[in-house]
């Protein structure tokens, strides 16, 4: 499993720990070990541009995911065993929005950051929250992954 986490501009972000956390999520979701995922930290301006261009929404958001392969909850993408590593996609996280949400929900920045990593990775794997049923299932799954490292979901 190869999780590439971009260098963050904040000293309180441990890129290698987050890469390991994301890899553990992929393993628990039964993703092939010969897979690649990218996680990038971006500023509010860059996130607002991505959000407008890809989602049609104004302003920055906390996390956006761009999967390369088709997947669904419980049905991760499958790698062609004779082919190259499976490219899963890209997760973009805006730390300024994450910090604002941590303050708003009265949780730690690290807890909120880890939630956004889980949230983004699950979107890569086909999880969504368009309906109440989907949202409940996704939140339950997020809580399970956070509990695996001793964190609670807000």
DAHUMO-V642172 format. One record per residue. N is the residue number from 1. RES is the residue in three letters. SS is DSSP state (H for helix, E for strand, C for the rest). OMEGA is omega in degrees with one decimal (* if undefined). D_FIRST is the distance of its C-alpha to the first C-alpha in whole Angstrom. Layout:
N:RES:SS:OMEGA:D_FIRST ; N:RES:SS:OMEGA:D_FIRST
This chain:
1:UNK:C:178.5:0 ; 2:UNK:E:175.8:4 ; 3:UNK:E:-179.3:6 ; 4:UNK:E:179.2:10 ; 5:UNK:E:-179.7:13 ; 6:UNK:C:177.1:16 ; 7:UNK:C:179.7:19 ; 8:UNK:C:179.3:21 ; 9:UNK:C:-179.5:25 ; 10:UNK:C:-179.0:25 ; 11:UNK:C:-178.9:25 ; 12:UNK:C:176.2:24 ; 13:UNK:C:179.7:21 ; 14:UNK:C:-174.8:18 ; 15:UNK:H:-177.7:15 ; 16:UNK:H:177.5:13 ; 17:UNK:H:179.4:14 ; 18:UNK:H:176.4:13 ; 19:UNK:H:177.6:10 ; 20:UNK:H:178.0:9 ; 21:UNK:H:179.1:11 ; 22:UNK:H:178.3:10 ; 23:UNK:H:179.5:6 ; 24:UNK:H:175.7:9 ; 25:UNK:H:-179.8:11 ; 26:UNK:H:178.4:8 ; 27:UNK:H:179.5:8 ; 28:UNK:H:178.0:12 ; 29:UNK:C:175.6:12 ; 30:UNK:C:175.8:11 ; 31:UNK:C:179.0:9 ; 32:UNK:C:-178.1:8 ; 33:UNK:C:179.3:5 ; 34:UNK:C:-176.6:5 ; 35:UNK:E:-178.4:5 ; 36:UNK:E:176.7:6 ; 37:UNK:E:178.1:8 ; 38:UNK:E:173.7:11 ; 39:UNK:E:-178.2:13 ; 40:UNK:E:174.4:17 ; 41:UNK:E:-177.2:20 ; 42:UNK:E:-179.5:23 ; 43:UNK:C:-176.8:27 ; 44:UNK:H:-179.3:29 ; 45:UNK:H:179.7:31 ; 46:UNK:H:179.4:27 ; 47:UNK:H:178.4:26 ; 48:UNK:H:178.3:30 ; 49:UNK:H:177.6:30 ; 50:UNK:H:-178.1:27 ; 51:UNK:H:179.3:28 ; 52:UNK:H:-175.1:31 ; 53:UNK:H:-172.8:30 ; 54:UNK:H:-176.1:27 ; 55:UNK:H:-178.7:29 ; 56:UNK:C:-178.2:32 ; 57:UNK:C:-178.5:33 ; 58:UNK:C:175.7:34 ; 59:UNK:C:-178.9:33 ; 60:UNK:C:172.4:30 ; 61:UNK:C:-175.8:27 ; 62:UNK:C:-175.8:25 ; 63:UNK:E:172.4:22 ; 64:UNK:E:179.7:21 ; 65:UNK:E:179.7:18 ; 66:UNK:E:179.8:18 ; 67:UNK:E:176.2:16 ; 68:UNK:C:-176.9:16 ; 69:UNK:C:173.4:16 ; 70:UNK:C:178.3:18 ; 71:UNK:C:176.0:17 ; 72:UNK:E:178.3:19 ; 73:UNK:C:-179.2:19 ; 74:UNK:C:178.7:18 ; 75:UNK:E:-178.0:17 ; 76:UNK:C:176.2:14 ; 77:UNK:C:-176.9:14 ; 78:UNK:C:179.2:13 ; 79:UNK:C:170.5:12 ; 80:UNK:C:-173.4:15 ; 81:UNK:C:178.1:14 ; 82:UNK:C:-175.8:17 ; 83:UNK:C:179.4:15 ; 84:UNK:C:176.0:13 ; 85:UNK:C:-179.2:9 ; 86:UNK:E:176.6:10 ; 87:UNK:E:-176.3:11 ; 88:UNK:E:-179.3:11 ; 89:UNK:E:-174.9:13 ; 90:UNK:E:174.2:14 ; 91:UNK:E:177.6:16 ; 92:UNK:E:-178.9:19 ; 93:UNK:E:177.5:20 ; 94:UNK:E:-174.9:24 ; 95:UNK:H:177.3:24 ; 96:UNK:H:178.6:28 ; 97:UNK:H:177.1:28 ; 98:UNK:H:179.0:26 ; 99:UNK:H:178.1:28 ; 100:UNK:H:178.7:31 ; 101:UNK:H:177.0:30 ; 102:UNK:H:177.1:29 ; 103:UNK:H:-178.1:33 ; 104:UNK:H:-176.5:34 ; 105:UNK:H:178.4:32 ; 106:UNK:C:175.7:33 ; 107:UNK:C:179.8:30 ; 108:UNK:C:175.8:28 ; 109:UNK:H:-179.1:26 ; 110:UNK:H:177.9:23 ; 111:UNK:H:179.3:23 ; 112:UNK:H:178.5:24 ; 113:UNK:H:179.0:21 ; 114:UNK:H:175.5:19 ; 115:UNK:H:-179.5:20 ; 116:UNK:H:175.4:20 ; 117:UNK:H:178.2:16 ; 118:UNK:H:-177.3:16 ; 119:UNK:H:-179.6:18 ; 120:UNK:H:179.7:17 ; 121:UNK:H:178.9:13 ; 122:UNK:H:174.8:16 ; 123:UNK:H:177.1:18 ; 124:UNK:H:-176.9:15 ; 125:UNK:C:173.1:15 ; 126:UNK:C:177.3:18 ; 127:UNK:C:179.9:20 ; 128:UNK:C:-178.8:23 ; 129:UNK:C:179.9:26 ; 130:UNK:C:178.1:29 ; 131:UNK:C:178.8:31 ; 132:UNK:H:179.4:32 ; 133:UNK:H:177.5:30 ; 134:UNK:H:-178.6:27 ; 135:UNK:H:-179.9:27 ; 136:UNK:H:179.4:28 ; 137:UNK:H:-178.6:25 ; 138:UNK:H:179.2:23 ; 139:UNK:H:177.0:24 ; 140:UNK:H:179.9:24 ; 141:UNK:H:176.5:20 ; 142:UNK:H:-179.1:20 ; 143:UNK:H:179.0:22 ; 144:UNK:H:-179.8:20 ; 145:UNK:H:177.6:17 ; 146:UNK:H:179.5:19 ; 147:UNK:H:179.8:21 ; 148:UNK:C:177.0:18 ; 149:UNK:C:174.3:18 ; 150:UNK:C:178.4:22 ; 151:UNK:C:174.8:23 ; 152:UNK:C:174.2:25 ; 153:UNK:C:178.9:25 ; 154:UNK:C:*:28
